[in-house]
Amino acid sequence: MNIKKQIPNLITLGNLLCGTIATIFAVKGDFVGTAVLVIIGIGLDFFDGFAARLLKVQGELGKQLDSLADMVTSGVVPGIVMLQLLVNAIDIDAVGYFGIDEYGRSGSNLPYLGLLLTLGAGYRLAKFNIDERQSDSFIGLPTPAMSLFVISLPLILEYSGYSFFNNIVQNKYFLIVITVLLTFVMNTELPLFSLKFKTFSFKENIVKYLFLIASLILLVALKFVAIPIIILLYIVVSLLP
């Protein structure tokens, strides 16, 4: 076995492990633990590709494994988080099974709408694997960006201290609209720049560097509230001529 070839795959499996544990945390409602694990997983997702290019061991196995790991970390997890947010927003005891939960209590099927994000992520990742146009840029919102947007919402609710933002995140109509929009934007023909660096030249990557600097400033100033703003900024900057 060529150990060098397996290094990127091991990093990818680290992403999958983080996503699997984050799924458990999301089901339990531990959104801080969920966010930490998703962020680590997304970081590993970035570095597996970087490691593959650095070691010159890119291959079809790594490509497929990467999408499978992303499906968990940036597909299953945000779907469950959105489901939990909808449960809280409509103030029910539990998610219903055709209107009744396992204890015979009145429930609701509406929170299952959050899993539309999971379906949208799966469809996008499948398209990504067969779309040769997305080697240097993206078409549609990448699943990690969608995941970061969603996992930031319960953190905003818990730690932002801004009642305005808290009221928005607790509004079921806002959550439904965000779910539908994110699912759509992931799978629409929307050209977006990639944050992967082939070189570290400032001139060749000026848009990426400026975006990262602006993101850092927003994070320092607004903390968790900055995350969805950064995702929106990413879309806007990508659309600029």
C-alpha positions, 0 to 999 in steps of 0.5 A: 500500500502506498501510504502517501496516497492514503494521507488525503483519504485519511483526512477525508475520513476525519471529516466523515468522523466529525460529521457522524459525531456532529449528527449525534450532537445535533439530534441531542440539541447540542448545537455548540458541539455540532458547530465545533465538529462541523467547522473541524470537518469543513476544515479537513475537507479543505485540507484533504484536497490541498494535501492531494494536490501537494502530494500529487495523489489526486484520484477518483477514490478521493473524489468520491470519498470526499463527497460521501463525507460532505454528505454527512457533515454538510448534508445530514447535519444541517438538515437535522439542525434546521429540523430542530430549529423548526421544532422550537419555532412552532413550539411543539413537544416533539416531531409528529409521525403523521401528526402524533408522536410515539407517546400519543402527543399531538405533534407536527410534520412541519419540521421535516421540511428542514430535511429538504436541505439534506436532499438538496445537498445530496443532489448537488454533491452527485451533480458536482461529481460528474460536472467537469466545469467545477474544477476551478470554481463552483456552480451553485452554493457549495454544501459547506457554505450552506452548512455553515449558514445553518449551524450559525442560526442556533448559535445566534439565538443563544449567544448574539444578544440581539433580540432582533436577530433572535426573533428572526431565527425563531420565526418559522416562516423565516426558517422555511424560506431559508430552507427553500432558498438554500436548497435552490441556490445549491442547485441553481446555475449560479457561478461562484468563485472557489476558495481553493488556492493553486498559488498564494500570489496576491495578484492572482487571488486578490478577490479571495484575499479581500473576501477573507479579510472582510470575513475576518473583520465581520467575524470580529465585529459581529461574531456568530451573526457574521456567518450568514452575512459572510455567506451572502457576501460570498454570493454577491461578490461572486456575481460582480463582473 
